[in-house]
Amino acid sequence: MPLKDLISIGKRMTDRKTQRNAYPNGLICLKGGDLASETANFRKITEIMEIKTWFKEEFFKDKKVIYVQL
């Protein structure tokens, strides 16, 4: 599912007024492939972390954990 669609769904399901975490309420998802165009519109509020840092299996080679503040 495209990131913009995930964000749209996340905004409807998230209480953005109540903060109980170190990070502001947002969307955390696992995505793969080239994410440059998909995250371009969200660059200021996006963090991208390589999941291969934690998982060494081949499946995770191109996967990333993405956080977008809602």
PyMOL Python script that loads the backbone (N, CA, C, O; Angstrom):
from pymol import cmd

cmd.read_pdbstr("""\
ATOM      1  N   MET A   1       0.851  -1.167   0.000  1.00  0.00           N
ATOM      2  CA  MET A   1       0.000   0.000   0.000  1.00  0.00           C
ATOM      3  C   MET A   1       0.903   1.238   0.000  1.00  0.00           C
ATOM      4  O   MET A   1       1.883   1.279   0.743  1.00  0.00           O
ATOM      5  N   PRO A   2       0.595   2.223  -0.802  1.00  0.00           N
ATOM      6  CA  PRO A   2       1.400   3.445  -0.826  1.00  0.00           C
ATOM      7  C   PRO A   2       1.383   4.166   0.526  1.00  0.00           C
ATOM      8  O   PRO A   2       0.400   4.110   1.265  1.00  0.00           O
ATOM      9  N   LEU A   3       2.480   4.834   0.826  1.00  0.00           N
ATOM     10  CA  LEU A   3       2.622   5.525   2.106  1.00  0.00           C
ATOM     11  C   LEU A   3       1.529   6.563   2.312  1.00  0.00           C
ATOM     12  O   LEU A   3       1.020   6.698   3.425  1.00  0.00           O
ATOM     13  N   LYS A   4       1.157   7.297   1.273  1.00  0.00           N
ATOM     14  CA  LYS A   4       0.118   8.327   1.432  1.00  0.00           C
ATOM     15  C   LYS A   4      -1.209   7.711   1.852  1.00  0.00           C
ATOM     16  O   LYS A   4      -1.951   8.326   2.618  1.00  0.00           O
ATOM     17  N   ASP A   5      -1.528   6.508   1.370  1.00  0.00           N
ATOM     18  CA  ASP A   5      -2.762   5.825   1.767  1.00  0.00           C
ATOM     19  C   ASP A   5      -2.682   5.350   3.216  1.00  0.00           C
ATOM     20  O   ASP A   5      -3.657   5.452   3.960  1.00  0.00           O
ATOM     21  N   LEU A   6      -1.522   4.831   3.616  1.00  0.00           N
ATOM     22  CA  LEU A   6      -1.330   4.412   5.010  1.00  0.00           C
ATOM     23  C   LEU A   6      -1.473   5.600   5.957  1.00  0.00           C
ATOM     24  O   LEU A   6      -2.062   5.472   7.030  1.00  0.00           O
ATOM     25  N   ILE A   7      -0.941   6.745   5.567  1.00  0.00           N
ATOM     26  CA  ILE A   7      -1.036   7.948   6.399  1.00  0.00           C
ATOM     27  C   ILE A   7      -2.484   8.403   6.511  1.00  0.00           C
ATOM     28  O   ILE A   7      -2.931   8.798   7.587  1.00  0.00           O
ATOM     29  N   SER A   8      -3.210   8.348   5.413  1.00  0.00           N
ATOM     30  CA  SER A   8      -4.622   8.731   5.430  1.00  0.00           C
ATOM     31  C   SER A   8      -5.415   7.858   6.404  1.00  0.00           C
ATOM     32  O   SER A   8      -6.226   8.371   7.175  1.00  0.00           O
ATOM     33  N   ILE A   9      -5.187   6.565   6.372  1.00  0.00           N
ATOM     34  CA  ILE A   9      -5.861   5.643   7.288  1.00  0.00           C
ATOM     35  C   ILE A   9      -5.407   5.908   8.720  1.00  0.00           C
ATOM     36  O   ILE A   9      -6.227   5.945   9.638  1.00  0.00           O
ATOM     37  N   GLY A  10      -4.108   6.090   8.910  1.00  0.00           N
ATOM     38  CA  GLY A  10      -3.556   6.337  10.241  1.00  0.00           C
ATOM     39  C   GLY A  10      -4.107   7.589  10.891  1.00  0.00           C
ATOM     40  O   GLY A  10      -4.361   7.601  12.096  1.00  0.00           O
ATOM     41  N   LYS A  11      -4.295   8.641  10.114  1.00  0.00           N
ATOM     42  CA  LYS A  11      -4.823   9.898  10.658  1.00  0.00           C
ATOM     43  C   LYS A  11      -6.230   9.715  11.213  1.00  0.00           C
ATOM     44  O   LYS A  11      -6.589  10.313  12.227  1.00  0.00           O
ATOM     45  N   ARG A  12      -7.026   8.882  10.540  1.00  0.00           N
ATOM     46  CA  ARG A  12      -8.398   8.646  11.008  1.00  0.00           C
ATOM     47  C   ARG A  12      -8.433   7.788  12.265  1.00  0.00           C
ATOM     48  O   ARG A  12      -9.387   7.864  13.039  1.00  0.00           O
ATOM     49  N   MET A  13      -7.399   6.970  12.478  1.00  0.00           N
ATOM     50  CA  MET A  13      -7.413   6.012  13.580  1.00  0.00           C
ATOM     51  C   MET A  13      -6.574   6.443  14.783  1.00  0.00           C
ATOM     52  O   MET A  13      -6.506   5.714  15.772  1.00  0.00           O
ATOM     53  N   THR A  14      -5.938   7.604  14.717  1.00  0.00           N
ATOM     54  CA  THR A  14      -4.999   8.017  15.751  1.00  0.00           C
ATOM     55  C   THR A  14      -5.530   9.208  16.533  1.00  0.00           C
ATOM     56  O   THR A  14      -6.051  10.164  15.957  1.00  0.00           O
ATOM     57  N   ASP A  15      -5.392   9.139  17.842  1.00  0.00           N
ATOM     58  CA  ASP A  15      -5.712  10.276  18.704  1.00  0.00           C
ATOM     59  C   ASP A  15      -4.485  11.184  18.718  1.00  0.00           C
ATOM     60  O   ASP A  15      -3.508  10.899  19.410  1.00  0.00           O
ATOM     61  N   ARG A  16      -4.533  12.265  17.961  1.00  0.00           N
ATOM     62  CA  ARG A  16      -3.368  13.138  17.844  1.00  0.00           C
ATOM     63  C   ARG A  16      -3.311  14.188  18.946  1.00  0.00           C
ATOM     64  O   ARG A  16      -2.375  14.987  18.981  1.00  0.00           O
ATOM     65  N   LYS A  17      -4.290  14.204  19.844  1.00  0.00           N
ATOM     66  CA  LYS A  17      -4.300  15.184  20.934  1.00  0.00           C
ATOM     67  C   LYS A  17      -3.602  14.661  22.179  1.00  0.00           C
ATOM     68  O   LYS A  17      -3.031  15.438  22.944  1.00  0.00           O
ATOM     69  N   THR A  18      -3.642  13.355  22.387  1.00  0.00           N
ATOM     70  CA  THR A  18      -3.061  12.747  23.579  1.00  0.00           C
ATOM     71  C   THR A  18      -1.709  12.139  23.237  1.00  0.00           C
ATOM     72  O   THR A  18      -1.616  11.266  22.374  1.00  0.00           O
ATOM     73  N   GLN A  19      -0.652  12.603  23.919  1.00  0.00           N
ATOM     74  CA  GLN A  19       0.702  12.098  23.688  1.00  0.00           C
ATOM     75  C   GLN A  19       1.170  11.331  24.921  1.00  0.00           C
ATOM     76  O   GLN A  19       1.185  11.881  26.022  1.00  0.00           O
ATOM     77  N   ARG A  20       1.555  10.057  24.746  1.00  0.00           N
ATOM     78  CA  ARG A  20       2.033   9.243  25.863  1.00  0.00           C
ATOM     79  C   ARG A  20       3.393   8.620  25.573  1.00  0.00           C
ATOM     80  O   ARG A  20       3.870   7.793  26.351  1.00  0.00           O
ATOM     81  N   ASN A  21       4.012   8.998  24.483  1.00  0.00           N
ATOM     82  CA  ASN A  21       5.238   8.348  24.040  1.00  0.00           C
ATOM     83  C   ASN A  21       6.349   9.366  23.819  1.00  0.00           C
ATOM     84  O   ASN A  21       6.102  10.571  23.779  1.00  0.00           O
ATOM     85  N   ALA A  22       7.570   8.872  23.675  1.00  0.00           N
ATOM     86  CA  ALA A  22       8.708   9.744  23.398  1.00  0.00           C
ATOM     87  C   ALA A  22       8.570  10.394  22.021  1.00  0.00           C
ATOM     88  O   ALA A  22       8.924  11.559  21.843  1.00  0.00           O
ATOM     89  N   TYR A  23       8.058   9.644  21.059  1.00  0.00           N
ATOM     90  CA  TYR A  23       7.809  10.187  19.727  1.00  0.00           C
ATOM     91  C   TYR A  23       6.377  10.708  19.670  1.00  0.00           C
ATOM     92  O   TYR A  23       5.491  10.125  20.295  1.00  0.00           O
ATOM     93  N   PRO A  24       6.133  11.791  18.935  1.00  0.00           N
ATOM     94  CA  PRO A  24       4.743  12.217  18.728  1.00  0.00           C
ATOM     95  C   PRO A  24       3.969  11.111  18.016  1.00  0.00           C
ATOM     96  O   PRO A  24       4.552  10.314  17.281  1.00  0.00           O
ATOM     97  N   ASN A  25       2.665  11.064  18.233  1.00  0.00           N
ATOM     98  CA  ASN A  25       1.844  10.034  17.595  1.00  0.00           C
ATOM     99  C   ASN A  25       2.093  10.037  16.094  1.00  0.00           C
ATOM    100  O   ASN A  25       2.180  11.090  15.462  1.00  0.00           O
ATOM    101  N   GLY A  26       2.205   8.852  15.545  1.00  0.00           N
ATOM    102  CA  GLY A  26       2.493   8.747  14.123  1.00  0.00           C
ATOM    103  C   GLY A  26       2.313   7.341  13.619  1.00  0.00           C
ATOM    104  O   GLY A  26       1.754   6.478  14.295  1.00  0.00           O
ATOM    105  N   LEU A  27       2.794   7.134  12.426  1.00  0.00           N
ATOM    106  CA  LEU A  27       2.684   5.862  11.739  1.00  0.00           C
ATOM    107  C   LEU A  27       4.063   5.222  11.673  1.00  0.00           C
ATOM    108  O   LEU A  27       5.028   5.867  11.262  1.00  0.00           O
ATOM    109  N   ILE A  28       4.161   3.972  12.071  1.00  0.00           N
ATOM    110  CA  ILE A  28       5.394   3.201  11.947  1.00  0.00           C
ATOM    111  C   ILE A  28       5.072   2.027  11.033  1.00  0.00           C
ATOM    112  O   ILE A  28       4.159   1.250  11.312  1.00  0.00           O
ATOM    113  N   CYS A  29       5.819   1.899   9.946  1.00  0.00           N
ATOM    114  CA  CYS A  29       5.527   0.811   9.015  1.00  0.00           C
ATOM    115  C   CYS A  29       6.804   0.241   8.415  1.00  0.00           C
ATOM    116  O   CYS A  29       7.858   0.878   8.427  1.00  0.00           O
ATOM    117  N   LEU A  30       6.687  -0.958   7.899  1.00  0.00           N
ATOM    118  CA  LEU A  30       7.782  -1.647   7.226  1.00  0.00           C
ATOM    119  C   LEU A  30       7.540  -1.531   5.728  1.00  0.00           C
ATOM    120  O   LEU A  30       6.504  -1.963   5.224  1.00  0.00           O
ATOM    121  N   LYS A  31       8.501  -0.946   5.019  1.00  0.00           N
ATOM    122  CA  LYS A  31       8.375  -0.761   3.570  1.00  0.00           C
ATOM    123  C   LYS A  31       9.648  -1.249   2.904  1.00  0.00           C
ATOM    124  O   LYS A  31      10.703  -1.305   3.535  1.00  0.00           O
ATOM    125  N   GLY A  32       9.552  -1.598   1.643  1.00  0.00           N
ATOM    126  CA  GLY A  32      10.712  -2.047   0.892  1.00  0.00           C
ATOM    127  C   GLY A  32      10.863  -1.295  -0.412  1.00  0.00           C
ATOM    128  O   GLY A  32       9.966  -0.565  -0.832  1.00  0.00           O
ATOM    129  N   GLY A  33      12.006  -1.481  -1.047  1.00  0.00           N
ATOM    130  CA  GLY A  33      12.258  -0.866  -2.343  1.00  0.00           C
ATOM    131  C   GLY A  33      12.774   0.549  -2.234  1.00  0.00           C
ATOM    132  O   GLY A  33      13.213   0.987  -1.170  1.00  0.00           O
ATOM    133  N   ASP A  34      12.717   1.270  -3.361  1.00  0.00           N
ATOM    134  CA  ASP A  34      13.185   2.652  -3.415  1.00  0.00           C
ATOM    135  C   ASP A  34      12.084   3.563  -2.883  1.00  0.00           C
ATOM    136  O   ASP A  34      11.019   3.671  -3.491  1.00  0.00           O
ATOM    137  N   LEU A  35      12.331   4.207  -1.772  1.00  0.00           N
ATOM    138  CA  LEU A  35      11.302   5.010  -1.114  1.00  0.00           C
ATOM    139  C   LEU A  35      11.457   6.510  -1.349  1.00  0.00           C
ATOM    140  O   LEU A  35      10.698   7.296  -0.783  1.00  0.00           O
ATOM    141  N   ALA A  36      12.413   6.922  -2.162  1.00  0.00           N
ATOM    142  CA  ALA A  36      12.685   8.349  -2.362  1.00  0.00           C
ATOM    143  C   ALA A  36      11.453   9.103  -2.850  1.00  0.00           C
ATOM    144  O   ALA A  36      11.111  10.143  -2.287  1.00  0.00           O
ATOM    145  N   SER A  37      10.786   8.608  -3.873  1.00  0.00           N
ATOM    146  CA  SER A  37       9.614   9.311  -4.399  1.00  0.00           C
ATOM    147  C   SER A  37       8.418   9.191  -3.460  1.00  0.00           C
ATOM    148  O   SER A  37       7.613  10.115  -3.347  1.00  0.00           O
ATOM    149  N   GLU A  38       8.311   8.055  -2.793  1.00  0.00           N
ATOM    150  CA  GLU A  38       7.168   7.825  -1.903  1.00  0.00           C
ATOM    151  C   GLU A  38       7.232   8.690  -0.647  1.00  0.00           C
ATOM    152  O   GLU A  38       6.194   9.081  -0.114  1.00  0.00           O
ATOM    153  N   THR A  39       8.432   8.990  -0.172  1.00  0.00           N
ATOM    154  CA  THR A  39       8.584   9.786   1.051  1.00  0.00           C
ATOM    155  C   THR A  39       8.906  11.251   0.771  1.00  0.00           C
ATOM    156  O   THR A  39       9.041  12.032   1.713  1.00  0.00           O
ATOM    157  N   ALA A  40       9.033  11.644  -0.489  1.00  0.00           N
ATOM    158  CA  ALA A  40       9.429  13.016  -0.834  1.00  0.00           C
ATOM    159  C   ALA A  40       8.496  14.062  -0.227  1.00  0.00           C
ATOM    160  O   ALA A  40       8.966  15.091   0.258  1.00  0.00           O
ATOM    161  N   ASN A  41       7.198  13.820  -0.245  1.00  0.00           N
ATOM    162  CA  ASN A  41       6.240  14.791   0.290  1.00  0.00           C
ATOM    163  C   ASN A  41       6.236  14.844   1.811  1.00  0.00           C
ATOM    164  O   ASN A  41       5.694  15.783   2.394  1.00  0.00           O
ATOM    165  N   PHE A  42       6.827  13.856   2.454  1.00  0.00           N
ATOM    166  CA  PHE A  42       6.811  13.764   3.913  1.00  0.00           C
ATOM    167  C   PHE A  42       8.204  13.906   4.506  1.00  0.00           C
ATOM    168  O   PHE A  42       8.397  13.581   5.677  1.00  0.00           O
ATOM    169  N   ARG A  43       9.167  14.372   3.750  1.00  0.00           N
ATOM    170  CA  ARG A  43      10.575  14.379   4.153  1.00  0.00           C
ATOM    171  C   ARG A  43      10.804  15.079   5.498  1.00  0.00           C
ATOM    172  O   ARG A  43      11.616  14.603   6.291  1.00  0.00           O
ATOM    173  N   LYS A  44      10.129  16.176   5.777  1.00  0.00           N
ATOM    174  CA  LYS A  44      10.376  16.921   7.014  1.00  0.00           C
ATOM    175  C   LYS A  44       9.921  16.162   8.252  1.00  0.00           C
ATOM    176  O   LYS A  44      10.454  16.380   9.340  1.00  0.00           O
ATOM    177  N   ILE A  45       8.965  15.294   8.104  1.00  0.00           N
ATOM    178  CA  ILE A  45       8.423  14.595   9.268  1.00  0.00           C
ATOM    179  C   ILE A  45       8.648  13.092   9.193  1.00  0.00           C
ATOM    180  O   ILE A  45       7.947  12.327   9.855  1.00  0.00           O
ATOM    181  N   THR A  46       9.613  12.665   8.397  1.00  0.00           N
ATOM    182  CA  THR A  46       9.852  11.241   8.189  1.00  0.00           C
ATOM    183  C   THR A  46      11.214  10.824   8.714  1.00  0.00           C
ATOM    184  O   THR A  46      12.208  11.519   8.507  1.00  0.00           O
ATOM    185  N   GLU A  47      11.254   9.690   9.391  1.00  0.00           N
ATOM    186  CA  GLU A  47      12.513   9.051   9.768  1.00  0.00           C
ATOM    187  C   GLU A  47      12.533   7.686   9.106  1.00  0.00           C
ATOM    188  O   GLU A  47      11.545   6.954   9.149  1.00  0.00           O
ATOM    189  N   ILE A  48      13.653   7.346   8.495  1.00  0.00           N
ATOM    190  CA  ILE A  48      13.799   6.061   7.824  1.00  0.00           C
ATOM    191  C   ILE A  48      14.991   5.340   8.436  1.00  0.00           C
ATOM    192  O   ILE A  48      16.100   5.873   8.478  1.00  0.00           O
ATOM    193  N   MET A  49      14.750   4.123   8.911  1.00  0.00           N
ATOM    194  CA  MET A  49      15.804   3.321   9.538  1.00  0.00           C
ATOM    195  C   MET A  49      15.953   2.002   8.794  1.00  0.00           C
ATOM    196  O   MET A  49      14.960   1.364   8.445  1.00  0.00           O
ATOM    197  N   GLU A  50      17.175   1.603   8.556  1.00  0.00           N
ATOM    198  CA  GLU A  50      17.454   0.325   7.899  1.00  0.00           C
ATOM    199  C   GLU A  50      17.146  -0.809   8.880  1.00  0.00           C
ATOM    200  O   GLU A  50      17.718  -0.852   9.969  1.00  0.00           O
ATOM    201  N   ILE A  51      16.262  -1.713   8.509  1.00  0.00           N
ATOM    202  CA  ILE A  51      15.925  -2.822   9.406  1.00  0.00           C
ATOM    203  C   ILE A  51      17.026  -3.881   9.413  1.00  0.00           C
ATOM    204  O   ILE A  51      17.096  -4.703  10.327  1.00  0.00           O
ATOM    205  N   LYS A  52      17.886  -3.860   8.392  1.00  0.00           N
ATOM    206  CA  LYS A  52      18.980  -4.836   8.355  1.00  0.00           C
ATOM    207  C   LYS A  52      19.971  -4.619   9.490  1.00  0.00           C
ATOM    208  O   LYS A  52      20.831  -5.466   9.734  1.00  0.00           O
ATOM    209  N   THR A  53      19.856  -3.495  10.184  1.00  0.00           N
ATOM    210  CA  THR A  53      20.657  -3.245  11.380  1.00  0.00           C
ATOM    211  C   THR A  53      20.346  -4.286  12.455  1.00  0.00           C
ATOM    212  O   THR A  53      21.230  -4.700  13.204  1.00  0.00           O
ATOM    213  N   TRP A  54      19.085  -4.701  12.522  1.00  0.00           N
ATOM    214  CA  TRP A  54      18.640  -5.638  13.550  1.00  0.00           C
ATOM    215  C   TRP A  54      18.453  -7.061  13.035  1.00  0.00           C
ATOM    216  O   TRP A  54      18.632  -8.021  13.784  1.00  0.00           O
ATOM    217  N   PHE A  55      18.094  -7.201  11.756  1.00  0.00           N
ATOM    218  CA  PHE A  55      17.818  -8.514  11.172  1.00  0.00           C
ATOM    219  C   PHE A  55      18.765  -8.758  10.006  1.00  0.00           C
ATOM    220  O   PHE A  55      18.828  -7.956   9.074  1.00  0.00           O
ATOM    221  N   LYS A  56      19.490  -9.847  10.055  1.00  0.00           N
ATOM    222  CA  LYS A  56      20.511 -10.139   9.044  1.00  0.00           C
ATOM    223  C   LYS A  56      19.999 -10.999   7.885  1.00  0.00           C
ATOM    224  O   LYS A  56      20.723 -11.193   6.909  1.00  0.00           O
ATOM    225  N   GLU A  57      18.777 -11.516   7.967  1.00  0.00           N
ATOM    226  CA  GLU A  57      18.247 -12.370   6.907  1.00  0.00           C
ATOM    227  C   GLU A  57      18.139 -11.599   5.587  1.00  0.00           C
ATOM    228  O   GLU A  57      17.931 -10.386   5.576  1.00  0.00           O
ATOM    229  N   GLU A  58      18.283 -12.321   4.491  1.00  0.00           N
ATOM    230  CA  GLU A  58      18.246 -11.740   3.148  1.00  0.00           C
ATOM    231  C   GLU A  58      16.942 -10.980   2.884  1.00  0.00           C
ATOM    232  O   GLU A  58      16.953  -9.954   2.203  1.00  0.00           O
ATOM    233  N   PHE A  59      15.820 -11.476   3.417  1.00  0.00           N
ATOM    234  CA  PHE A  59      14.514 -10.840   3.207  1.00  0.00           C
ATOM    235  C   PHE A  59      14.525  -9.373   3.618  1.00  0.00           C
ATOM    236  O   PHE A  59      13.854  -8.554   2.989  1.00  0.00           O
ATOM    237  N   PHE A  60      15.266  -9.030   4.651  1.00  0.00           N
ATOM    238  CA  PHE A  60      15.257  -7.675   5.198  1.00  0.00           C
ATOM    239  C   PHE A  60      16.282  -6.747   4.554  1.00  0.00           C
ATOM    240  O   PHE A  60      16.397  -5.590   4.956  1.00  0.00           O
ATOM    241  N   LYS A  61      17.026  -7.230   3.566  1.00  0.00           N
ATOM    242  CA  LYS A  61      18.099  -6.450   2.954  1.00  0.00           C
ATOM    243  C   LYS A  61      17.622  -5.093   2.430  1.00  0.00           C
ATOM    244  O   LYS A  61      18.302  -4.085   2.624  1.00  0.00           O
ATOM    245  N   ASP A  62      16.473  -5.057   1.776  1.00  0.00           N
ATOM    246  CA  ASP A  62      15.954  -3.818   1.183  1.00  0.00           C
ATOM    247  C   ASP A  62      14.804  -3.206   1.977  1.00  0.00           C
ATOM    248  O   ASP A  62      14.180  -2.253   1.510  1.00  0.00           O
ATOM    249  N   LYS A  63      14.513  -3.724   3.150  1.00  0.00           N
ATOM    250  CA  LYS A  63      13.389  -3.235   3.950  1.00  0.00           C
ATOM    251  C   LYS A  63      13.829  -2.111   4.883  1.00  0.00           C
ATOM    252  O   LYS A  63      14.970  -2.058   5.341  1.00  0.00           O
ATOM    253  N   LYS A  64      12.883  -1.219   5.145  1.00  0.00           N
ATOM    254  CA  LYS A  64      13.153  -0.101   6.038  1.00  0.00           C
ATOM    255  C   LYS A  64      11.965   0.100   6.972  1.00  0.00           C
ATOM    256  O   LYS A  64      10.823  -0.183   6.612  1.00  0.00           O
ATOM    257  N   VAL A  65      12.248   0.586   8.159  1.00  0.00           N
ATOM    258  CA  VAL A  65      11.200   0.985   9.089  1.00  0.00           C
ATOM    259  C   VAL A  65      11.019   2.484   8.897  1.00  0.00           C
ATOM    260  O   VAL A  65      11.984   3.245   8.955  1.00  0.00           O
ATOM    261  N   ILE A  66       9.789   2.899   8.669  1.00  0.00           N
ATOM    262  CA  ILE A  66       9.499   4.306   8.413  1.00  0.00           C
ATOM    263  C   ILE A  66       8.590   4.833   9.512  1.00  0.00           C
ATOM    264  O   ILE A  66       7.598   4.197   9.869  1.00  0.00           O
ATOM    265  N   TYR A  67       8.935   5.999  10.045  1.00  0.00           N
ATOM    266  CA  TYR A  67       8.098   6.697  11.021  1.00  0.00           C
ATOM    267  C   TYR A  67       7.676   8.022  10.400  1.00  0.00           C
ATOM    268  O   TYR A  67       8.516   8.784   9.922  1.00  0.00           O
ATOM    269  N   VAL A  68       6.384   8.292  10.409  1.00  0.00           N
ATOM    270  CA  VAL A  68       5.847   9.560   9.918  1.00  0.00           C
ATOM    271  C   VAL A  68       4.967  10.141  11.013  1.00  0.00           C
ATOM    272  O   VAL A  68       3.998   9.512  11.439  1.00  0.00           O
ATOM    273  N   GLN A  69       5.303  11.330  11.462  1.00  0.00           N
ATOM    274  CA  GLN A  69       4.492  12.000  12.482  1.00  0.00           C
ATOM    275  C   GLN A  69       3.159  12.402  11.860  1.00  0.00           C
ATOM    276  O   GLN A  69       3.121  12.947  10.757  1.00  0.00           O
ATOM    277  N   LEU A  70       2.065  12.130  12.571  1.00  0.00           N
ATOM    278  CA  LEU A  70       0.734  12.475  12.053  1.00  0.00           C
ATOM    279  C   LEU A  70       0.237  13.781  12.615  1.00  0.00           C
ATOM    280  O   LEU A  70      -0.866  14.217  12.283  1.00  0.00           O
TER     281      LEU A  70
END
""", "prot")
cmd.dss("prot")
cmd.show_as("cartoon", "prot")
cmd.util.cbc("prot")
cmd.orient("prot")
